[in-house]
Structure formats: structure tokens, C-alpha cells
């Protein structure tokens, strides 16, 4: 089981701030594909991965990163200064 957290508009599109996901995904990209296959709200949230960032156990990471040993995955839009 992996804790998956959603922030900002990702959370708004999916409708929950976090959930536990039982996954066989090897990478973040694989997890995204599993989530997108669930239902349209996930498809909408993950439609453009260029508009998203991901952190694994609170460390900024890439979508091709391995999920081996990971307990928490967080998805969020890029941060902007100002």
C-alpha cells in the first residue's frame, strides 16, 4: 500500500486529498496509468503530466522513478514564486 496525496487543482479534480492505493506499479508513471484507468476524474487530473510535479517520501522526483520502498507519493502543480 502506498499513501497518495493530491494538492491544489489535482485534489479538486480527483475530489479527495489523499488515499491509500494498493498497486503493482514499478514506477510513478505506471502508478499514474493505473490511476487514470480508474475513472474520468483521474484521467482529467493526469491528462498533462508536464503540468504536474511528484514527490516520493517528500523528496521531489521524476515520473520514471522507481516506487520500490516508497511509502508516500504526492502530486502537485509546479510552485510559482511571487
DAGIPE-V985588 format. One line per field, one symbol per residue. ss: DSSP state (H for helix, E for strand, C for the rest). psi: psi as a letter, one per 30 degrees, with the letter a starting at -180 (. if undefined). burial: b if it has 24 or more other ideal C-beta (glycine too) atoms within 12 Angstrom, else e. A space follows every 10 residues. Layout:
ss->???
psi->???
burial->???
//
This chain:
ss->CEEEEECCHH HHHHCCCEEE ECCCCCEHHH HHHHHHCCCH HHHHHCCCHH HCEEEECCEE ECCCCECCCC CEEEEECCCC CC
psi->kkkkkklbfe eeeegkfllk kjlgkfleee eeeeeefele eeeeegejff gllkkkhgkk alfgkkgkfk fkkkkllkkk l.
burial->ebbbbbbeeb eebbeeeeee bebebeebee bbebbbeeee ebeebbeeee ebbbbbeeee bebebebeeb ebbbbbeeee ee
//
